[in-house]
Amino acid sequence: MSGLIGKKIGMTSVFSAEGKNIPCTVIEAGPCVVTQIKNEEKDGYSAVQIAYGEKSEKHTSKSLLGHFGKSGVTPKAKMVEFKEFTEVTLGQVLTVADTFVEGDWVDVVGVSKGKGYQGVVKRHGFAGVGGQTHGQHNRQRKPGSLGASSYPSRVFKGKRLPGQTGGERVKVQNLKVLKVIAENNLLLVKGSIPGAKGTYVIIEK
């Protein structure tokens, strides 16, 4: 498989062979189960759907219960499709040891932490207006003048202004796998990944 679904456990650090202290993120990657194999004839494209995380039958819709029943697995919390895959069978369990080895380079997809409604200094890195000149008084963190007047008499779309920050799908690319702990389904990748502790992430090779 070209990837797995996992859960962010948290951050720690490990020492390299040269004695350097390397920050890393601990991810519980799998075990995942194959819940559907799509093909060109029936679905119009080839892909493998895998699922991860347990979910109670009480909180699973009847359609999904039937879907999981076809592959003979219990209801799962998260499902993801991968278009690049090796030969797999329906209901097959995929582990971190089968997918990753130490030294691999991976991309990690997650949902970034929500930061609420923020101003331009925090959201876009504006420097503020500096000193209290030109009648600014107590507005150092405001965006300042927006410029346009009688023409075009509006604010252009895409202008950097205050607004909802975070809570977006983010992909961090080219993270090195430092260690694979197969007995605990753990993956240690160098650096940080998006999302809070306990959130689902997708690890792609």
NUKOL-593115 format. One record per residue (C-alpha): residue number from 1; x, y, z. Coordinates in nm, 2 decimals. Layout:
<gutis>
{resi->NUM; x->X; y->Y; z->Z}
...
</gutis>
This chain:
<gutis>
{resi->1; x->0.00; y->0.00; z->0.00}
{resi->2; x->0.10; y->0.36; z->-0.06}
{resi->3; x->-0.02; y->0.47; z->0.28}
{resi->4; x->-0.22; y->0.42; z->0.60}
{resi->5; x->-0.46; y->0.60; z->0.83}
{resi->6; x->-0.34; y->0.69; z->1.17}
{resi->7; x->-0.38; y->0.90; z->1.48}
{resi->8; x->-0.16; y->1.17; z->1.62}
{resi->9; x->-0.03; y->1.07; z->1.96}
{resi->10; x->0.20; y->1.37; z->2.03}
{resi->11; x->0.55; y->1.50; z->2.00}
{resi->12; x->0.88; y->1.38; z->2.15}
{resi->13; x->1.24; y->1.37; z->2.05}
{resi->14; x->1.50; y->1.10; z->1.98}
{resi->15; x->1.88; y->1.10; z->1.96}
{resi->16; x->2.05; y->1.02; z->1.63}
{resi->17; x->2.36; y->0.81; z->1.59}
{resi->18; x->2.56; y->1.13; z->1.58}
{resi->19; x->2.41; y->1.24; z->1.91}
{resi->20; x->2.18; y->1.51; z->1.77}
{resi->21; x->1.84; y->1.56; z->1.95}
{resi->22; x->1.58; y->1.53; z->1.67}
{resi->23; x->1.22; y->1.65; z->1.73}
{resi->24; x->0.96; y->1.40; z->1.60}
{resi->25; x->0.59; y->1.32; z->1.61}
{resi->26; x->0.45; y->0.99; z->1.73}
{resi->27; x->0.17; y->0.85; z->1.51}
{resi->28; x->-0.03; y->0.53; z->1.57}
{resi->29; x->-0.05; y->0.41; z->1.21}
{resi->30; x->-0.30; y->0.13; z->1.17}
{resi->31; x->-0.38; y->-0.15; z->1.18}
{resi->32; x->-0.61; y->-0.07; z->0.89}
{resi->33; x->-0.84; y->-0.31; z->0.71}
{resi->34; x->-0.93; y->-0.32; z->0.34}
{resi->35; x->-1.31; y->-0.25; z->0.31}
{resi->36; x->-1.35; y->-0.21; z->-0.07}
{resi->37; x->-1.15; y->-0.27; z->-0.39}
{resi->38; x->-1.27; y->-0.05; z->-0.67}
{resi->39; x->-1.20; y->-0.12; z->-1.04}
{resi->40; x->-1.24; y->0.04; z->-1.38}
{resi->41; x->-1.53; y->-0.17; z->-1.50}
{resi->42; x->-1.76; y->-0.11; z->-1.21}
{resi->43; x->-1.65; y->0.22; z->-1.05}
{resi->44; x->-1.47; y->0.40; z->-1.34}
{resi->45; x->-1.14; y->0.41; z->-1.16}
{resi->46; x->-0.91; y->0.18; z->-0.96}
{resi->47; x->-0.86; y->0.24; z->-0.59}
{resi->48; x->-0.84; y->0.06; z->-0.25}
{resi->49; x->-1.05; y->0.18; z->0.04}
{resi->50; x->-0.91; y->0.12; z->0.38}
{resi->51; x->-1.06; y->0.19; z->0.73}
{resi->52; x->-0.92; y->0.26; z->1.07}
{resi->53; x->-1.05; y->0.31; z->1.43}
{resi->54; x->-1.34; y->0.13; z->1.60}
{resi->55; x->-1.69; y->0.27; z->1.60}
{resi->56; x->-2.00; y->0.13; z->1.78}
{resi->57; x->-2.28; y->-0.02; z->1.58}
{resi->58; x->-2.52; y->0.21; z->1.76}
{resi->59; x->-2.36; y->0.52; z->1.60}
{resi->60; x->-2.32; y->0.37; z->1.25}
{resi->61; x->-2.58; y->0.41; z->0.98}
{resi->62; x->-2.74; y->0.10; z->0.83}
{resi->63; x->-2.59; y->0.16; z->0.49}
{resi->64; x->-2.24; y->0.16; z->0.64}
{resi->65; x->-2.31; y->-0.14; z->0.85}
{resi->66; x->-2.39; y->-0.32; z->0.53}
{resi->67; x->-2.08; y->-0.19; z->0.36}
{resi->68; x->-1.86; y->-0.31; z->0.65}
{resi->69; x->-2.05; y->-0.64; z->0.65}
{resi->70; x->-1.95; y->-0.72; z->0.29}
{resi->71; x->-1.58; y->-0.71; z->0.39}
{resi->72; x->-1.65; y->-0.90; z->0.72}
{resi->73; x->-1.52; y->-0.63; z->0.95}
{resi->74; x->-1.66; y->-0.43; z->1.25}
{resi->75; x->-1.77; y->-0.07; z->1.19}
{resi->76; x->-1.48; y->0.17; z->1.15}
{resi->77; x->-1.45; y->0.54; z->1.23}
{resi->78; x->-1.24; y->0.67; z->0.93}
{resi->79; x->-1.22; y->0.56; z->0.57}
{resi->80; x->-0.98; y->0.67; z->0.30}
{resi->81; x->-0.91; y->0.57; z->-0.06}
{resi->82; x->-0.56; y->0.52; z->-0.21}
{resi->83; x->-0.52; y->0.51; z->-0.59}
{resi->84; x->-0.17; y->0.37; z->-0.57}
{resi->85; x->-0.16; y->0.02; z->-0.42}
{resi->86; x->-0.02; y->-0.33; z->-0.43}
{resi->87; x->-0.23; y->-0.64; z->-0.46}
{resi->88; x->-0.46; y->-0.67; z->-0.16}
{resi->89; x->-0.77; y->-0.88; z->-0.07}
{resi->90; x->-1.10; y->-0.77; z->0.09}
{resi->91; x->-1.08; y->-0.77; z->0.47}
{resi->92; x->-0.70; y->-0.78; z->0.47}
{resi->93; x->-0.53; y->-0.62; z->0.77}
{resi->94; x->-0.25; y->-0.37; z->0.69}
{resi->95; x->0.00; y->-0.29; z->0.96}
{resi->96; x->0.27; y->-0.03; z->0.99}
{resi->97; x->0.55; y->-0.29; z->0.95}
{resi->98; x->0.40; y->-0.40; z->0.61}
{resi->99; x->0.39; y->-0.04; z->0.47}
{resi->100; x->0.68; y->0.16; z->0.61}
{resi->101; x->1.05; y->0.11; z->0.69}
{resi->102; x->1.30; y->0.33; z->0.86}
{resi->103; x->1.43; y->0.60; z->0.63}
{resi->104; x->1.12; y->0.63; z->0.42}
{resi->105; x->1.00; y->0.98; z->0.31}
{resi->106; x->0.63; y->1.04; z->0.37}
{resi->107; x->0.36; y->1.31; z->0.34}
{resi->108; x->0.11; y->1.36; z->0.63}
{resi->109; x->-0.24; y->1.50; z->0.58}
{resi->110; x->-0.44; y->1.63; z->0.87}
{resi->111; x->-0.68; y->1.91; z->0.98}
{resi->112; x->-0.49; y->2.20; z->1.15}
{resi->113; x->-0.59; y->2.33; z->1.49}
{resi->114; x->-0.87; y->2.57; z->1.48}
{resi->115; x->-0.78; y->2.92; z->1.62}
{resi->116; x->-1.11; y->3.09; z->1.59}
{resi->117; x->-1.17; y->3.44; z->1.44}
{resi->118; x->-0.83; y->3.62; z->1.43}
{resi->119; x->-0.70; y->3.95; z->1.32}
{resi->120; x->-0.45; y->4.02; z->1.04}
{resi->121; x->-0.14; y->4.02; z->1.26}
{resi->122; x->-0.20; y->3.66; z->1.37}
{resi->123; x->-0.37; y->3.53; z->1.06}
{resi->124; x->-0.14; y->3.68; z->0.79}
{resi->125; x->0.16; y->3.80; z->0.98}
{resi->126; x->0.11; y->4.17; z->0.93}
{resi->127; x->0.35; y->4.39; z->1.13}
{resi->128; x->0.08; y->4.64; z->1.24}
{resi->129; x->0.12; y->5.01; z->1.18}
{resi->130; x->0.42; y->5.07; z->1.40}
{resi->131; x->0.44; y->5.39; z->1.61}
{resi->132; x->0.14; y->5.59; z->1.72}
{resi->133; x->0.16; y->5.84; z->1.43}
{resi->134; x->-0.08; y->5.96; z->1.17}
{resi->135; x->-0.37; y->5.95; z->1.41}
{resi->136; x->-0.34; y->5.58; z->1.49}
{resi->137; x->-0.37; y->5.63; z->1.87}
{resi->138; x->-0.45; y->5.27; z->2.00}
{resi->139; x->-0.49; y->5.07; z->1.67}
{resi->140; x->-0.14; y->4.92; z->1.63}
{resi->141; x->-0.27; y->4.58; z->1.53}
{resi->142; x->-0.53; y->4.70; z->1.27}
{resi->143; x->-0.47; y->4.64; z->0.90}
{resi->144; x->-0.48; y->5.01; z->0.81}
{resi->145; x->-0.63; y->5.17; z->0.51}
{resi->146; x->-0.77; y->4.94; z->0.24}
{resi->147; x->-0.70; y->5.19; z->-0.04}
{resi->148; x->-0.98; y->5.18; z->-0.29}
{resi->149; x->-1.21; y->5.48; z->-0.30}
{resi->150; x->-1.47; y->5.58; z->-0.57}
{resi->151; x->-1.32; y->5.31; z->-0.79}
{resi->152; x->-1.39; y->5.03; z->-0.75}
{resi->153; x->-1.60; y->5.12; z->-0.44}
{resi->154; x->-1.55; y->4.77; z->-0.30}
{resi->155; x->-1.29; y->4.54; z->-0.16}
{resi->156; x->-1.14; y->4.29; z->-0.40}
{resi->157; x->-1.20; y->3.92; z->-0.33}
{resi->158; x->-0.90; y->3.75; z->-0.18}
{resi->159; x->-0.78; y->4.05; z->0.01}
{resi->160; x->-0.60; y->3.95; z->0.34}
{resi->161; x->-0.84; y->4.05; z->0.62}
{resi->162; x->-0.94; y->3.92; z->0.96}
{resi->163; x->-1.14; y->3.59; z->0.96}
{resi->164; x->-1.16; y->3.23; z->1.06}
{resi->165; x->-0.82; y->3.08; z->1.11}
{resi->166; x->-0.71; y->2.71; z->1.12}
{resi->167; x->-0.94; y->2.41; z->1.09}
{resi->168; x->-0.82; y->2.34; z->0.74}
{resi->169; x->-0.69; y->2.04; z->0.55}
{resi->170; x->-0.31; y->2.06; z->0.55}
{resi->171; x->-0.05; y->1.84; z->0.39}
{resi->172; x->0.31; y->1.84; z->0.52}
{resi->173; x->0.55; y->1.69; z->0.27}
{resi->174; x->0.88; y->1.51; z->0.28}
{resi->175; x->0.90; y->1.40; z->0.65}
{resi->176; x->1.15; y->1.13; z->0.72}
{resi->177; x->1.05; y->0.81; z->0.91}
{resi->178; x->1.29; y->0.79; z->1.20}
{resi->179; x->1.16; y->0.47; z->1.36}
{resi->180; x->0.90; y->0.20; z->1.31}
{resi->181; x->0.78; y->0.03; z->1.63}
{resi->182; x->0.58; y->-0.26; z->1.49}
{resi->183; x->0.46; y->-0.42; z->1.81}
{resi->184; x->0.28; y->-0.10; z->1.91}
{resi->185; x->0.18; y->0.01; z->1.56}
{resi->186; x->0.38; y->0.33; z->1.61}
{resi->187; x->0.55; y->0.55; z->1.35}
{resi->188; x->0.80; y->0.82; z->1.44}
{resi->189; x->0.84; y->1.09; z->1.18}
{resi->190; x->1.08; y->1.39; z->1.19}
{resi->191; x->0.92; y->1.73; z->1.26}
{resi->192; x->0.57; y->1.83; z->1.33}
{resi->193; x->0.24; y->1.74; z->1.16}
{resi->194; x->-0.10; y->1.93; z->1.15}
{resi->195; x->-0.37; y->1.87; z->1.40}
{resi->196; x->-0.43; y->1.83; z->1.77}
{resi->197; x->-0.35; y->1.52; z->1.97}
{resi->198; x->-0.59; y->1.23; z->1.90}
{resi->199; x->-0.69; y->1.35; z->1.55}
{resi->200; x->-0.69; y->1.13; z->1.25}
{resi->201; x->-0.41; y->1.17; z->0.99}
{resi->202; x->-0.33; y->1.01; z->0.65}
{resi->203; x->0.03; y->0.90; z->0.60}
{resi->204; x->0.12; y->0.87; z->0.23}
{resi->205; x->0.45; y->0.73; z->0.08}
</gutis>
